[in-house]
């Protein structure tokens, strides 16, 4: 590449220019041209938005490394440091390998830091900090807690912070934890540290910018790629639920007789049909197969592997999710990267920016839950100028006289179709905002006390609330939080007013699980002989002699060691699917409104196959027969359904408003169902809600029964628990407007 071809190329360090030349790049990407001078200046926060594999990582690292090398060569003291934060250890490992090539010949220190990195490498950084530190939020939290007095020395030369996959952090507990950590670094260093966020393009980049620098988003420089356009080939395939060959009761009886029951015999017929379609169309090339649940990931990986064995074909189907061992995940990632033809059944672990090269297509089993996630996954396909290819597989209930009302609408097919249309139009969900994140605030209070060996209430307020990411909290709420932490013995106060860890707080902080802001079920390590194959979250009973499907294989549980939290496995012909937890997320209003439009217009989208078109027609016919366009309140047996085609937050709020009137209401998919009621009772409930609304969503949240969702919610007093619940799950204004609209219709 010649300097004349690029105004930004000449700004880069010669080592980086040499790397670009070796890659035989003819020009820089548009996002790189825009970002290099801004990031190199190192004075402002920058948010770089671009699709997967569009060069946004290099757009940040080219100038940031150039600035780092210039500062080092100028003799900056302390030694200049670049901090890179990523949500996955695999992403850190991947970036470390890329940076090794990029900085070849510079003698720049590169330090990956997570649980799998050797102690010697970490000790080396501790003695001579500088270069590039690649870390997860959890490992960064551990540094604050265990080496709090050294933070100023370790990060004294910090120039910039690069946050990869920023969209994956926004609105999550890990995201607000990272916001707090970045602010705490600035408090220690007593200076502003520029932040560079790398993100998939989002529906509202201004919200993402405000999350990058809370309260100052307007000052963040947004750089968005103008070359995200990509041809898309998509097919939505629809199926009706078919029973398995052998029922669960029959399989259990056969197992008691010592007979092996093939997994195919206890798998639903529609899942076998989907297996066959994946097998026929994906063999011989690289593909990613996403499923919404780890259970389905394990199921399809095993079914596809066995199909290959039966036909005596090379094994091409593998599994990838966060519970697998590092070695198994790394093997899959490297195989994809070198271009081996294999298809990987995975969760969102391969949605992130780990470099796995290009894949021929993306498969999605089950309706997607977010357009933004679907868009991110599609970025893996068609990365060499070919169109992106998406296959969606959706199963609906089989029709019978007993099929529930909502299932007759075929909502899965309509949701998937609505999301594809919105995706093609360029829409995706804006990042969530407005949550209080009180559970993570509890964690950060205890972490900051560990960092300094104690803190006053004023110190905590200034570091975490006034200048930190929890600024939506009032002083009264913060005081109530600290009192609750004292009541639960998380904190104690010394005679001079200093806040210290109480006995419960001490126990929590000294446990390795403290560093993660999110909660997770207890995990057991799975062994085959001496080899670790992964970790199984135990949220259902297990027993010796039981059967299990994991890592795309079937196993017999040989031994359970509760003290070591270890399970020994041996291969088996049988197996049941492990139950993994997970949250599907909340559906937005725009998706539900598009679904309603599809029902009303009745035009079958061109990307539906014959099966999906048949389900689509069935759902549309039932919508019209039930007159749902003009009658959103309908009676079904002894229950009443509300179908306002609104967001899940509005549906949650409507359900609580009706419960407040004494009705048994709950959100069920696309609707609110009210048990043992008729439409007149429900209308009276809505009229009462509109005439006598609660004073706030917080007051309404008192009606909700189970409000504990995050790791430390159990320590919150009821009022704060209600505030947290309301900020996440309720929309009172939207629900009251919707109630009025429902009442205006006959």
C-alpha positions in Angstrom: 0.0 0.0 0.0 1.3 3.4 -0.9 1.0 6.4 1.4 -0.7 8.3 -1.4 -3.5 5.7 -1.3 -4.2 6.5 2.4 -4.0 9.6 4.5 -4.0 7.5 7.7 -1.4 4.9 6.7 1.5 7.3 6.9 0.5 8.0 10.6 1.2 4.4 11.6 4.3 3.0 13.2 6.7 1.4 10.6 6.2 -2.1 12.2 2.5 -1.9 11.7 2.9 -0.5 8.1 5.1 -3.6 7.5 2.4 -5.9 8.8 -0.1 -4.3 6.5 2.2 -4.6 3.5 2.8 -8.3 4.3 -1.0 -8.8 4.3 -1.0 -7.4 0.7 -3.7 -4.9 1.6 -4.4 -2.5 -1.2 -6.2 0.0 1.0 -7.4 0.5 4.5 -11.1 0.0 5.3 -13.2 3.1 5.7 -13.6 2.6 9.4 -9.8 2.4 9.8 -9.3 5.5 7.8 -11.7 7.4 10.0 -10.5 6.0 13.3 -6.7 6.1 13.0 -6.1 9.9 13.5 -8.7 10.2 16.2 -7.5 7.2 18.3 -3.9 8.1 17.7 -4.5 11.5 19.1 -5.5 9.7 22.3 -7.5 12.6 23.7 -11.2 11.6 23.3 -13.5 8.6 23.8 -14.3 6.8 20.5 -17.0 4.3 19.6 -16.2 2.3 16.5 -19.3 0.5 15.0 -18.9 -2.0 12.2 -20.0 -5.5 11.3 -18.1 -8.6 12.2 -14.8 -8.9 10.2 -15.1 -5.4 8.9 -11.7 -4.3 10.4 -12.9 -2.5 13.5 -10.3 -4.3 15.7 -7.5 -3.1 13.6 -9.1 0.4 13.5 -8.4 0.6 17.2 -5.2 -1.4 17.5 -3.3 0.2 14.6 -3.3 3.7 16.1 -3.4 2.7 19.8 -0.2 0.5 19.3 1.4 3.3 17.3 0.8 5.7 20.1 2.1 3.2 22.6 5.3 2.6 20.7 5.8 6.3 20.2 5.4 6.9 24.0 7.8 4.1 24.8 10.4 5.3 22.4 10.1 8.8 23.8 11.0 7.4 27.2 7.6 7.9 28.9 7.6 6.9 32.6 5.9 5.0 34.0 6.1 2.5 31.1 3.1 3.2 28.7 0.3 0.7 29.0 -2.7 -0.2 26.8 -5.6 -2.0 28.5 -7.7 -4.3 26.3 -10.9 -5.7 27.9 -13.0 -8.5 26.3 -16.0 -10.6 27.4 -14.5 -14.0 26.6 -11.2 -15.7 27.5 -11.2 -17.2 24.0 -11.4 -13.7 22.5 -8.4 -12.6 24.6 -6.4 -15.6 23.4 -7.3 -14.9 19.9 -6.3 -11.2 20.1 -3.1 -12.1 21.8 -2.1 -14.3 18.8 -3.0 -11.5 16.4 -1.1 -8.9 18.4 2.0 -11.1 18.5 2.2 -10.9 14.7 1.3 -7.2 14.6 4.0 -6.2 17.1 6.7 -8.6 15.9 10.1 -7.0 16.2 9.0 -4.3 18.7 9.8 -6.1 22.0 6.5 -4.8 23.2 5.2 -6.8 26.2 1.9 -8.6 25.7 0.2 -10.0 28.7 -3.0 -12.0 28.5 -4.6 -12.3 32.0 -7.4 -14.7 32.9 -7.8 -17.9 34.8 -6.0 -20.1 32.2 -2.9 -17.9 32.1 0.2 -19.1 34.0 1.2 -17.4 37.2 4.7 -16.7 35.9 3.4 -14.5 33.1 1.2 -12.5 35.5 4.2 -12.2 37.9 6.3 -10.7 35.1 3.7 -8.1 34.4 3.4 -7.3 38.1 7.1 -6.6 38.3 7.4 -4.6 35.1 3.9 -3.3 34.1 3.6 -1.9 30.6 2.8 -2.9 27.0 -0.6 -4.4 26.4 -2.7 -6.1 29.1 -5.5 -8.2 27.8 -8.1 -9.0 30.5 -11.7 -9.9 31.4 -13.8 -7.8 33.8 -13.6 -10.7 36.3 -9.8 -10.8 36.3 -9.7 -7.0 36.5 -12.0 -7.2 39.5 -9.6 -9.7 41.1 -6.8 -7.2 40.7 -8.8 -4.5 42.5 -9.6 -6.9 45.4 -6.3 -8.7 45.8 -3.8 -6.0 44.8 -5.7 -2.8 45.5 -2.7 -1.0 47.0 -0.8 -1.7 43.8 -3.3 -0.4 41.3 -1.7 3.0 40.9 1.7 1.4 40.1 0.3 -1.4 37.9 -1.7 1.1 35.8 0.3 4.2 36.2 1.3 4.3 32.5 -2.2 3.6 31.2 -2.9 5.5 28.0 -6.1 4.1 26.6 -8.7 1.4 27.3 -10.0 -0.7 24.4 -13.3 -2.6 25.1 -14.1 -5.3 22.5 -17.7 -6.4 21.8 -19.0 -3.4 23.7 -22.6 -4.2 22.6 -22.4 -7.4 24.5 -21.7 -5.5 27.7 -24.4 -2.8 27.5 -27.3 -3.2 29.8 -25.7 -6.2 31.6 -24.3 -6.6 35.1 -20.8 -7.2 33.5 -21.2 -4.0 31.6 -21.9 -1.8 34.6 -19.2 -3.6 36.5 -16.7 -2.7 33.7 -18.0 0.9 33.7 -17.3 1.1 37.4 -13.9 -0.4 37.0 -12.9 2.1 34.4 -14.1 4.9 36.6 -12.2 3.5 39.6 -9.0 3.4 37.5 -9.5 7.1 36.8 -10.1 7.9 40.5 -6.9 6.1 41.4 -4.8 7.7 38.6 -6.6 11.1 39.1 -6.9 11.6 35.3 -9.2 10.8 32.5 -8.4 7.7 30.5 -9.7 7.7 26.9 -12.0 4.8 26.1 -12.3 3.1 22.7 -15.4 0.9 22.3 -15.6 -1.7 19.5 -19.2 -2.6 18.7 -21.4 -4.2 16.2 -23.5 -1.4 14.7 -26.6 -0.8 16.9 -30.0 0.7 16.4 -29.0 3.8 18.4 -25.3 4.5 18.6 -25.9 7.5 20.8 -27.2 5.3 23.6 -24.1 3.0 23.2 -21.9 6.1 23.4 -23.6 7.2 26.6 -23.0 3.8 28.1 -19.3 4.0 27.1 -18.9 7.3 29.1 -22.0 7.6 31.3 -23.5 11.1 31.4 -21.1 12.3 28.7 -22.1 10.3 25.6 -22.4 13.4 23.5 -18.6 13.9 23.7 -17.9 10.4 22.5 -16.8 10.4 18.8 -18.8 7.8 16.8 -17.2 6.1 13.9 -19.5 3.9 11.9 -18.5 1.9 8.9 -20.3 2.8 5.7 -19.6 -0.6 4.1 -21.8 -2.9 6.2 -24.1 -3.7 3.3 -24.1 -7.3 2.4 -26.3 -9.5 0.1 -28.4 -11.9 2.2 -29.9 -15.3 1.2 -32.4 -16.4 3.8 -34.8 -19.2 4.2 -37.3 -19.7 7.1 -38.2 -23.4 7.4 -41.3 -24.4 9.4 -42.2 -27.7 11.1 -45.0 -29.1 13.3 -44.1 -30.9 16.5 -44.0 -34.7 16.0 -43.9 -37.2 18.9 -40.8 -39.3 19.5 -40.8 -43.0 18.6 -40.5 -44.0 22.3 -42.1 -42.0 25.1 -40.2 -40.9 28.1 -42.1 -43.4 30.2 -41.4 -46.3 27.9 -37.7 -45.3 27.7 -37.4 -45.3 31.4 -38.9 -48.8 31.6 -36.5 -50.1 29.0 -33.6 -48.5 30.8 -34.6 -50.3 34.1 -34.5 -53.5 32.1 -30.9 -52.8 31.2 -31.7 -52.0 27.5 -30.1 -49.2 25.6 -32.5 -46.7 24.2 -31.0 -44.9 21.1 -31.3 -41.1 21.5 -33.1 -40.9 18.1 -35.9 -43.0 19.6 -36.6 -40.4 22.4 -36.1 -37.4 20.2 -39.1 -35.6 18.7 -39.7 -36.4 15.1 -39.5 -32.7 13.9 -36.0 -32.5 15.5 -34.9 -35.5 13.5 -36.2 -33.9 10.3 -34.3 -30.7 11.1 -31.2 -32.9 11.8 -31.6 -34.5 8.4 -31.9 -31.2 6.6 -28.8 -29.8 8.4 -26.9 -33.0 7.5 -27.8 -32.9 3.8 -27.1 -29.2 3.3 -24.1 -28.4 5.6 -21.8 -31.3 5.0 -18.6 -30.5 3.2 -18.3 -26.9 4.2 -17.9 -24.8 7.3 -21.1 -23.5 9.0 -22.3 -22.3 12.4 -25.5 -23.7 13.9 -26.9 -21.6 16.7 -29.5 -22.8 19.1 -31.3 -20.8 21.8 -30.6 -23.4 24.6 -27.5 -25.4 25.5 -29.8 -28.4 25.7 -30.5 -28.1 22.0 -26.9 -27.5 21.2 -26.0 -30.8 22.8 -29.0 -32.6 21.2 -28.2 -31.6 17.6 -24.5 -32.1 18.0 -25.1 -35.7 19.1 -27.7 -36.4 16.5 -25.5 -35.1 13.7 -22.4 -36.9 15.0 -24.3 -40.2 15.1 -25.7 -39.7 11.6 -22.1 -39.3 10.3 -21.1 -42.5 12.1 -24.1 -44.5 10.7 -23.1 -43.5 7.2 -19.4 -44.1 7.8 -18.5 -40.5 6.9 -15.8 -38.3 8.5 -16.9 -36.5 11.6 -17.7 -32.9 10.6 -20.2 -31.8 13.3 -18.9 -30.5 16.6 -20.2 -28.6 19.6 -19.1 -25.3 21.2 -20.4 -23.6 24.3 -19.0 -21.9 27.4 -19.2 -25.0 29.6 -16.8 -27.0 27.5 -13.2 -27.3 28.4 -10.7 -24.8 26.9 -9.0 -27.5 24.9 -12.2 -28.7 23.3 -13.3 -25.1 22.4 -9.8 -24.2 21.1 -9.7 -27.3 18.9 -13.0 -26.3 17.2 -11.9 -22.6 16.8 -8.6 -23.6 15.3 -10.2 -26.1 12.9 -12.5 -23.5 11.6 -9.7 -20.9 11.3 -7.6 -23.2 9.1 -10.6 -23.9 6.8 -11.4 -27.5 7.7 -15.0 -28.3 6.6 -16.9 -28.6 9.8 -20.1 -27.4 11.2 -20.3 -26.2 14.8 -23.5 -26.4 16.9 -23.0 -23.5 19.3 -24.5 -20.9 21.7 -23.6 -17.2 21.5 -20.0 -18.1 22.3 -19.2 -18.0 18.6 -21.3 -14.9 18.0 -18.4 -12.8 19.5 -15.4 -11.7 17.5 -13.1 -14.7 17.9 -11.4 -15.1 14.6 -12.6 -18.3 13.1 -12.4 -17.3 9.4 -15.3 -17.4 7.1 -18.2 -19.8 7.2 -20.5 -20.7 4.3 -23.8 -20.2 6.2 -25.5 -19.6 9.5 -28.3 -21.8 10.9 -30.6 -20.7 13.7 -32.7 -23.3 15.5 -35.7 -21.7 17.1 -37.0 -18.2 16.5 -34.3 -15.6 17.3 -34.8 -13.4 20.3 -33.0 -10.3 19.1 -32.5 -8.8 15.7 -29.1 -7.4 16.9 -27.9 -10.9 17.8 -29.1 -12.3 14.5 -27.2 -9.5 12.7 -24.1 -10.2 14.7 -24.3 -13.9 13.8 -24.8 -13.2 10.2 -21.5 -11.3 10.2 -19.8 -14.7 10.3 -21.1 -15.7 6.9 -20.3 -14.4 3.5 -17.1 -12.7 4.6 -15.2 -13.2 1.4 -17.5 -11.2 -0.8 -20.1 -14.0 -1.0 -23.7 -13.4 0.2 -24.5 -14.2 3.8 -26.6 -17.3 4.1 -29.2 -17.8 6.9 -31.4 -20.8 7.5 -34.0 -20.5 10.3 -35.7 -23.6 11.7 -38.9 -23.0 13.7 -41.2 -25.7 15.1 -44.8 -25.0 16.1 -47.3 -27.2 18.0 -49.3 -29.8 16.0 -52.9 -28.8 15.5 -55.7 -30.6 17.3 -59.0 -29.7 18.9 -57.0 -29.1 22.1 -54.3 -26.8 20.7 -54.1 -23.6 22.8 -55.3 -20.4 21.3 -51.9 -18.7 21.2 -50.2 -21.8 19.6 -52.8 -21.5 16.7 -51.4 -18.1 15.8 -48.0 -19.8 15.0 -46.2 -17.0 16.9 -42.7 -18.5 16.4 -42.9 -18.3 12.6 -44.3 -14.8 12.7 -41.7 -13.6 15.2 -38.9 -15.1 13.0 -40.4 -13.6 9.8 -40.8 -10.1 11.5 -37.2 -10.2 12.7 -35.9 -11.1 9.2 -37.8 -8.2 7.7 -36.5 -5.8 10.2 -33.0 -7.1 9.8 -33.2 -6.5 6.0 -34.4 -3.0 6.6 -31.4 -2.3 8.8 -33.3 -2.0 12.1 -32.0 -3.6 15.3 -32.6 -3.1 19.0 -31.1 -0.1 20.7 -28.9 -1.0 23.7 -30.9 -1.4 26.9 -30.5 1.5 29.4 -32.1 2.8 32.6 -31.4 -0.2 34.9 -30.3 0.5 38.4 -27.9 -2.6 38.7 -28.1 -2.6 42.5 -26.8 -6.1 42.7 -23.6 -5.0 41.0 -23.4 -1.9 43.2 -23.3 -4.2 46.2 -20.4 -6.0 44.6 -18.6 -2.8 43.8 -19.1 -1.4 47.3 -17.5 -4.6 48.8 -14.7 -4.5 46.1 -13.8 -0.9 46.7 -13.6 -1.5 50.5 -11.3 -4.4 49.8 -9.2 -2.2 47.5 -8.6 0.4 50.1 -8.9 -1.7 53.3 -12.0 0.3 54.2 -14.0 3.3 53.0 -16.3 6.0 54.2 -19.9 6.3 53.0 -18.8 9.6 51.4 -15.9 7.9 49.5 -18.2 5.2 48.2 -20.7 7.9 47.1 -18.1 9.9 45.2 -16.4 6.9 43.5 -19.5 4.8 42.6 -22.4 7.2 42.4 -21.4 10.8 41.8 -18.7 10.0 39.2 -19.5 6.4 38.6 -22.1 4.5 36.6 -24.7 4.2 39.3 -25.7 7.9 39.1 -29.4 7.2 38.7 -29.4 6.3 42.4 -30.5 9.0 44.9 -28.7 9.6 48.2 -31.6 8.2 50.1 -31.5 5.0 48.1 -27.8 4.6 48.6 -28.1 5.1 52.3 -30.9 2.5 52.4 -28.6 0.1 50.4 -25.7 0.5 52.9 -28.0 0.0 55.9 -29.3 -3.2 54.3 -25.8 -4.4 53.7 -25.1 -3.7 57.4 -28.3 -5.6 58.4 -27.1 -8.7 56.4 -23.6 -8.4 57.9 -22.0 -7.6 54.5 -20.7 -4.4 56.2 -19.8 -3.2 59.6 -18.8 0.3 60.7 -15.8 1.1 62.9 -15.9 3.6 65.7 -14.4 6.3 63.4 -17.1 5.8 60.8 -15.0 3.6 58.4 -17.0 0.9 56.6 -15.4 -2.5 56.6 -16.4 -6.0 55.6 -18.7 -7.8 58.0 -18.5 -11.6 58.5 -20.8 -12.4 55.6 -19.1 -9.8 53.3 -15.7 -11.2 54.2 -16.7 -14.7 53.3 -18.2 -13.5 49.9 -15.2 -11.4 49.0 -12.7 -14.1 49.8 -14.5 -16.6 47.5 -13.3 -16.8 43.9 -16.9 -16.5 42.7 -17.0 -12.9 44.0 -15.2 -11.5 40.9 -18.1 -12.2 38.6 -21.0 -9.7 38.7 -23.5 -12.3 37.4 -24.8 -15.3 39.2 -24.3 -18.9 38.0 -25.5 -22.3 39.3 -23.0 -24.5 41.0 -20.7 -26.2 38.5 -19.1 -29.7 38.6 -16.0 -30.5 36.5 -16.6 -33.4 34.1 -13.7 -35.9 33.7 -13.2 -38.7 31.2 -10.3 -40.5 32.8 -7.8 -37.7 33.6 -9.0 -35.5 30.9 -11.3 -32.5 31.7 -14.1 -32.2 29.1 -16.0 -29.3 30.6 -18.1 -28.0 33.5 -21.7 -28.8 34.1 -24.0 -26.3 35.9 -25.9 -28.4 38.4 -29.4 -27.1 38.5 -31.2 -30.5 38.4 -30.6 -33.7 40.4 -27.9 -36.1 39.1 -26.8 -39.5 40.4 -24.2 -42.2 39.9 -25.2 -44.6 37.1 -27.2 -41.8 35.4 -26.8 -41.0 31.7 -25.7 -37.7 30.2 -25.2 -36.0 26.8 -22.3 -33.5 26.9 -19.7 -32.2 24.4 -21.7 -33.9 21.6 -21.2 -37.4 23.2 -23.2 -39.7 25.5 -21.8 -40.7 28.9 -22.5 -42.8 31.9 -21.9 -41.1 35.3 -19.4 -43.4 36.9 -18.8 -41.4 40.1 -19.8 -38.1 41.7 -17.3 -36.5 44.2 -19.3 -33.7 46.0 -16.2 -32.5 47.9 -14.1 -32.0 44.7 -17.2 -31.0 42.7 -16.1 -33.6 40.1 -18.0 -36.1 38.0 -16.3 -39.0 36.3 -17.7 -40.2 33.0 -17.3 -43.1 30.7 -18.7 -43.4 27.2 -22.3 -44.8 27.0 -24.8 -45.8 24.4 -27.6 -44.0 26.3 -27.9 -40.4 27.6 -30.2 -37.6 28.6 -29.8 -34.0 27.9 -28.4 -31.7 30.7 -30.6 -28.9 31.8 -28.8 -25.6 31.3 -30.3 -22.4 32.5 -30.6 -19.3 30.4 -32.6 -16.1 29.7 -34.1 -15.4 26.4 -34.3 -11.7 26.9 -37.2 -9.3 26.4 -38.9 -8.7 23.0 -39.4 -5.1 21.9 -42.5 -3.3 20.6 -41.1 -2.9 17.1 -41.0 -6.7 16.6 -44.5 -7.3 17.9 -45.9 -4.5 15.8 -44.3 -6.0 12.7 -45.8 -9.4 13.6 -49.2 -7.7 13.7 -48.6 -6.1 10.3 -47.8 -9.5 8.9 -51.0 -11.0 10.3 -53.1 -8.2 8.9 -51.6 -8.0 5.5 -51.6 -11.7 5.0 -48.8 -11.7 2.4 -46.5 -14.7 2.7 -42.8 -13.5 2.8 -40.8 -14.9 -0.1 -38.2 -16.4 2.2 -40.6 -19.0 3.7 -40.3 -22.6 2.6 -43.4 -24.7 2.0 -43.7 -25.8 5.6 -43.3 -22.4 7.0 -45.7 -20.9 4.5 -48.3 -23.5 5.5 -47.8 -22.5 9.2 -47.9 -18.8 8.3 -51.2 -19.3 6.4 -52.7 -21.2 9.4 -51.7 -18.4 11.8 -53.0 -15.7 9.5 -56.3 -17.5 9.0 -56.8 -18.0 12.8 -55.9 -14.3 13.4 -58.6 -13.3 10.9 -61.2 -15.8 12.2 -60.7 -14.5 15.8 -61.0 -10.9 14.5 -57.8 -10.0 16.4 -57.2 -6.9 14.2 -60.2 -5.2 15.9 -60.7 -7.4 19.0 -57.5 -7.6 21.1 -59.4 -8.9 24.1 -60.7 -12.5 23.5 -62.2 -15.3 25.6 -60.8 -18.8 25.5 -62.7 -21.3 27.8 -62.3 -19.9 31.3 -59.5 -17.5 30.6 -59.2 -14.1 28.8 -56.3 -13.1 26.6 -55.0 -9.6 25.9 -53.1 -9.2 22.6 -51.9 -5.6 22.4 -48.8 -6.4 20.3 -46.5 -4.5 22.6 -43.2 -5.1 24.3 -42.6 -7.6 27.0 -42.2 -4.8 29.5 -45.7 -3.5 28.7 -47.1 -7.0 28.9 -45.5 -7.5 32.3 -46.9 -4.2 33.5 -50.4 -5.0 32.2 -50.3 -8.3 34.0 -49.4 -6.6 37.3 -52.0 -3.9 36.9 -54.7 -6.6 36.6 -53.2 -8.6 39.5 -53.5 -5.4 41.5 -57.3 -5.6 40.9 -57.5 -9.1 42.2 -57.2 -11.0 38.8 -54.9 -13.9 38.1 -52.9 -12.5 35.2 -49.5 -13.3 33.8 -47.5 -12.7 30.6 -47.5 -15.7 28.3 -45.5 -15.2 25.1 -47.1 -12.6 23.0 -50.1 -12.1 25.3 -51.4 -11.5 28.8 -53.5 -14.3 30.0 -56.1 -13.9 32.8 -57.3 -17.1 34.4 -60.9 -17.8 35.5 -62.2 -14.6 34.1 -64.3 -13.2 31.2 -63.7 -10.2 29.0 -66.1 -8.0 31.1 -64.0 -8.7 34.3 -60.8 -7.9 32.4 -62.2 -4.7 31.0 -63.3 -3.6 34.5 -59.8 -4.3 35.7 -58.3 -2.2 32.9 -60.7 0.6 33.6 -59.7 0.6 37.2 -56.0 0.6 36.3 -56.5 3.7 34.1 -58.7 5.5 36.6 -56.6 4.6 39.7 -53.1 4.0 38.5 -50.3 3.3 40.9 -48.2 6.3 41.9 -45.1 4.7 40.2 -43.8 1.5 38.6 -42.0 0.9 41.9 -45.3 0.8 43.8 -46.7 -1.6 41.2 -43.7 -3.9 41.6 -44.8 -4.7 45.1 -47.4 -6.9 43.4 -44.8 -9.1 41.7 -44.0 -12.2 43.7 -40.5 -13.2 42.6 -38.3 -10.2 42.1 -34.9 -11.7 42.8 -33.0 -12.0 39.5 -29.4 -11.0 40.0 -26.6 -12.3 42.1 -26.9 -10.1 45.2 -30.6 -9.1 45.0 -31.3 -11.2 48.1 -29.6 -8.5 50.2 -31.8 -5.7 48.9 -34.6 -4.2 51.0 -38.1 -4.5 49.5 -38.3 -1.0 48.3 -35.0 -1.2 46.5 -35.8 -4.6 45.1 -39.0 -3.1 43.7 -37.1 -0.2 42.2 -34.7 -2.6 40.5 -37.5 -4.8 39.2 -39.4 -1.8 37.9 -36.3 -0.4 36.0 -35.8 -3.7 34.2 -39.2 -5.3 33.6 -41.9 -2.6 33.7 -43.2 0.2 31.5 -46.0 1.9 33.4 -46.6 4.8 31.0 -46.6 2.5 28.0 -49.0 0.0 29.8 -51.5 2.7 30.8 -51.5 4.0 27.2 -52.0 0.5 25.9 -54.8 -0.1 28.4 -56.6 3.0 27.2 -56.2 1.8 23.6 -57.6 -1.7 24.4 -60.6 -0.1 26.1 -61.3 2.0 23.1 -61.8 -1.1 20.9 -65.0 -3.1 21.1 
